[in-house]
Amino acid sequence: MSEASDHNHRVNASQEEKLQQLIESLSAYIEQYHGGWVRFVRLEADKLVVELGGACDGCRLSTATLQGWIGGSVRQFFPEIHTIEAI
């Protein structure tokens, strides 16, 4: 199977690249339905650092979005990541 199939990601992408792609997908959903966004900042061993913005900035539910929606999705695909933090 070649890398030039009909999906939009590299088959042999690094863990960090795959994580960035997941964050971009989550951000697209958050932007579309909630007016906010999430951006990948960095990965430090077992800690993911992201930035929340748009409607998420100052929203009282941003902690729930970060730990529930984003954290839950990340841990489903990357169980080695134990901490999700927003700057």
Residue pairs with C-beta under 8 A, 6 or more apart in sequence:
1 11
3 10
3 11
3 12
5 11
9 17
9 18
9 21
10 17
13 21
15 43
15 78
16 43
18 77
19 40
19 43
19 48
19 74
19 78
19 81
20 40
22 73
22 74
22 77
22 78
23 38
23 39
23 40
23 50
23 70
23 74
24 40
26 38
26 69
26 70
26 73
27 37
27 38
27 39
30 36
30 37
30 38
30 54
30 56
30 65
30 69
31 37
31 54
34 55
34 56
34 65
35 54
35 55
36 52
36 53
36 54
36 55
36 56
36 57
36 59
36 62
36 65
37 52
37 53
37 54
37 56
38 50
38 51
38 52
38 53
38 56
38 65
38 70
39 50
39 51
39 53
40 48
40 50
41 49
41 50
41 51
41 87
42 49
43 49
43 81
46 80
46 81
46 82
46 83
47 81
47 82
47 83
47 84
47 85
48 74
48 78
48 81
48 83
48 84
48 85
49 85
49 86
49 87
50 66
50 70
50 84
50 85
50 86
50 87
51 86
51 87
52 62
52 65
52 66
52 86
56 62
56 65
59 65
62 86
66 84
66 86
67 84
70 84
71 84
74 81
74 84
75 81
